[in-house]
Structure formats: structure tokens, C-alpha cells
Amino acid sequence: MTLFNSYRESIIIKNHLQSTHIVAGDYSYYSGYYHGKPFEECVMYLDELDNICPREKLIIGKFCSIATGVKFMMGGTQGHNYNWIAAYPLDFLDDDFDGYTLVPPKGHINKGDTVIGNDVWIGAEALIMPGVQIADGAVIAARAVVTKNIAPYEIWGGNPARLIKKRFSDEEIKKLLLLKWWNWDLETIKENLSYLRSLNITALWQKFGDNL
């Protein structure tokens, strides 16, 4: 068994992608690569039928931290319609059934792309369900099951995941969303590490807010 000592041994996701259905921003990393499996294995599609309808995409922003064992459940064409009496896909009983080679199953529910914002931290073995959008600065606790959209700078945990608290006040969150530090060049980030490694949002705003 290969030991994993720190995030420094993780991979930058965008440098290891082969799938066209996954997009990752600069510096977002996955710290589970020590399992010897590519990041694509974190992304679970329920079928392989690209010829039926386009697969939803997983879109990851910049500077995201994704821990080991995280899974992104993507809908594919097999999303079950639990609003019907029978959630089971009974298409095989239809007279025109052709093995799903031409049309999606009648029970198909397309949840859309899964979008992860910037500077999002997703804890170990969390499960992100189809079509979920997790906004900038959010934190997902280990083994959380995320079924709903998550607002900026919120911390969620549990199964199903629920809001635990906000990381900052509403006013501070507004300022951070305007500052968008993840879009700065690396030199600017380096020059302001003392702010980014602190709780002093006021000082950071005083330095950059007037320019927005």
C-alpha cells in the first residue's frame, strides 16, 4: 500500500484529464491519486450511451481541493423518474423497445451539468449527486451526500447534507465574491498571502475594493 503524506503529493486535475466531459480550472487538485486510479474514476456515469443524448459535464473551478474517495454521480440517460408510480425503467415492455439504442428511456430525467465553483473544499468520500451546483468558497464535509445546490462560503455536512454554518458574514461574503482572488495572477496572490491566510477581509477589501 502506498502511503499518502500530504496534499503536496496530490495531482493537478486538469493535467491528468482524458475525458471531454470533465473540465477543471487551474490549480484544482485531487488528493486521492495515491490509490493509483485516475481522477476520472471519481466521476460515475450510469451508462455508456453517448449516442443517445450528450453526457452532462462536470465543471470544476480554480483552486479547488478535492479529497480522496470523493464521487461525482452523473445522471447519464438512466435517471429514474421517482414521480411515477413505477420508478423502475419499464421500457423493455414497450412494443417499440429497441435496447435504448435510439432514444433515451422514457423515465429519463436530465439533471444537467454538475458545477463546482472556485476555492471549494470537498472532504473525503463525499458524494455529489447529479446536477448539483456548489458555489465559490463552499466546504463539503467528509462523507456528506450533497443533493442540493450550495451557496457561496457555506459549510455543509451529513446525509443528506445540510447547512452547518456560513464561513463569514453576508457582508464579508459579498466582498469576497467581488474580489474573486482566484482570478488574480500568481504574483498578486503571492504578494497578498498574509491577507489570504487570515480572517482580515476588511484589510483585503481596503486594499482592492476601490478598484472594483
C-alpha positions in Angstrom: 0.0 0.0 0.0 1.3 3.4 -1.0 1.2 6.0 1.8 -0.1 9.5 1.2 1.6 12.1 3.3 0.1 15.4 2.3 -1.8 17.3 -0.4 1.6 18.1 -1.9 1.6 14.6 -3.3 -1.7 15.1 -5.0 -2.3 15.8 -8.7 -3.5 18.9 -10.5 -6.7 17.6 -12.1 -6.5 19.4 -15.4 -3.1 17.9 -16.1 -4.5 14.4 -15.9 -7.8 14.6 -17.7 -8.6 12.5 -20.7 -12.4 12.7 -20.7 -14.0 15.6 -22.6 -16.9 15.5 -20.2 -14.7 16.9 -17.3 -13.4 20.5 -17.2 -11.1 21.7 -14.4 -9.7 25.1 -13.6 -6.1 26.0 -12.7 -4.5 24.6 -9.6 -7.5 22.5 -8.5 -6.2 19.3 -7.0 -7.3 15.8 -6.2 -5.5 14.2 -3.2 -6.6 10.6 -3.8 -4.3 9.8 -6.7 -2.2 7.7 -4.3 -4.8 5.0 -4.8 -3.3 4.5 -8.2 -6.5 5.5 -10.0 -7.1 8.5 -12.3 -9.4 11.3 -11.3 -11.9 10.1 -14.0 -12.8 7.2 -11.7 -14.3 9.7 -9.2 -16.9 10.5 -11.9 -19.6 7.9 -12.2 -21.8 7.8 -15.2 -24.8 5.4 -15.1 -24.3 4.3 -18.7 -22.1 4.5 -21.7 -24.7 5.6 -24.2 -23.3 8.8 -25.6 -25.1 8.1 -28.9 -28.5 8.6 -27.2 -28.0 12.0 -25.6 -25.0 14.1 -24.7 -23.5 13.4 -21.3 -23.7 16.0 -18.6 -20.4 17.7 -17.8 -18.5 18.0 -14.5 -17.1 21.6 -14.4 -14.6 22.4 -11.6 -13.4 25.9 -10.9 -9.9 27.1 -9.9 -8.1 26.4 -6.6 -10.4 23.6 -5.5 -9.3 20.9 -3.0 -10.9 17.5 -3.6 -10.0 14.8 -1.1 -9.7 11.1 -1.5 -12.7 8.9 -2.3 -15.0 11.8 -3.5 -17.6 10.6 -6.0 -19.5 12.7 -8.5 -22.7 10.9 -9.6 -23.6 11.9 -13.1 -27.1 11.2 -14.5 -26.4 9.8 -17.9 -29.6 8.5 -19.5 -30.7 6.3 -16.7 -32.0 8.8 -14.2 -35.1 7.1 -12.7 -38.3 9.1 -12.5 -39.5 8.6 -9.0 -42.5 10.8 -9.6 -44.1 8.0 -11.5 -45.8 5.0 -9.7 -43.1 2.7 -11.0 -39.6 4.1 -10.6 -38.2 1.0 -12.4 -37.5 1.7 -16.1 -40.1 -0.5 -17.7 -39.2 0.4 -21.3 -38.4 -3.2 -22.1 -42.1 -3.9 -22.0 -42.9 -1.3 -24.7 -43.7 -2.6 -28.2 -41.1 -0.3 -29.7 -38.3 -1.2 -27.3 -35.0 -1.3 -29.2 -32.5 -1.7 -26.4 -32.1 2.1 -25.8 -30.0 2.4 -28.9 -32.1 5.2 -30.5 -34.0 7.1 -27.8 -33.4 7.7 -24.1 -35.5 5.7 -21.6 -39.0 7.3 -21.0 -38.1 7.7 -17.4 -35.0 9.7 -18.1 -34.5 12.8 -16.0 -31.6 15.0 -17.1 -30.3 16.9 -14.1 -27.8 19.0 -16.2 -24.2 19.7 -15.6 -22.6 19.5 -12.1 -20.7 22.7 -11.4 -18.1 23.2 -8.7 -17.1 26.8 -8.1 -13.7 28.3 -7.2 -11.8 27.6 -3.9 -14.2 24.8 -3.0 -13.1 22.2 -0.5 -14.7 18.7 -0.8 -13.9 16.3 2.1 -13.0 12.7 1.9 -15.6 10.3 0.4 -18.3 12.9 -0.1 -20.9 12.1 -2.7 -22.1 14.8 -5.1 -25.4 14.0 -6.8 -26.3 14.9 -10.4 -26.8 18.4 -11.5 -25.7 19.9 -8.1 -24.1 23.4 -8.2 -21.6 24.2 -5.4 -20.7 27.9 -5.3 -17.4 29.6 -4.6 -15.7 29.1 -1.3 -18.0 26.4 -0.1 -16.8 23.5 2.1 -18.3 20.0 2.0 -17.7 17.7 5.0 -16.3 14.2 4.7 -18.8 11.6 3.6 -21.5 14.2 3.0 -24.2 13.4 0.4 -24.9 16.6 -1.5 -28.3 16.6 -3.1 -29.0 20.4 -3.3 -27.3 23.5 -4.6 -24.9 25.1 -2.1 -24.4 28.9 -1.8 -21.1 30.7 -1.6 -19.0 30.2 1.5 -21.4 27.8 3.2 -20.3 24.6 5.1 -22.5 21.6 4.5 -22.3 18.1 6.0 -24.4 15.0 6.7 -26.6 12.6 4.8 -28.4 14.2 3.2 -26.1 17.2 3.5 -27.5 20.2 5.4 -26.2 23.7 6.0 -23.9 23.7 9.1 -22.9 27.4 9.0 -21.6 30.2 6.8 -17.9 30.7 6.8 -18.2 34.5 7.0 -20.9 37.2 7.4 -23.2 38.0 4.5 -21.4 41.3 4.0 -18.0 39.7 4.0 -19.1 37.1 1.5 -20.3 39.8 -0.8 -16.9 41.4 -0.7 -15.1 38.1 -1.3 -17.3 37.4 -4.3 -16.4 40.8 -5.7 -12.7 40.4 -5.0 -12.5 36.9 -6.7 -9.0 36.3 -5.6 -8.8 33.1 -7.6 -8.7 35.2 -10.7 -5.6 37.1 -9.7 -2.3 36.3 -11.2 0.1 34.2 -9.1 2.3 37.2 -8.3 -0.6 39.2 -6.9 -1.7 36.1 -4.8 1.9 35.7 -3.5 2.1 39.4 -2.5 -1.1 39.1 -0.5 -0.7 35.7 1.2 -0.7 37.4 4.6 -4.3 38.5 3.9 -5.5 35.3 2.3 -4.1 33.3 5.2 -6.1 35.4 7.7 -9.6 36.4 8.6 -8.9 40.1 7.8 -11.4 40.5 5.0 -11.7 44.2 5.8 -8.0 44.8 5.2 -8.1 42.9 1.9 -11.2 44.9 0.8 -9.5 48.2 1.8 -6.6 47.3 -0.4 -8.5 46.1 -3.5 -12.2 47.1 -3.1 -11.8 50.6 -4.5 -10.6 49.2 -7.8 -13.8 47.1 -8.4 
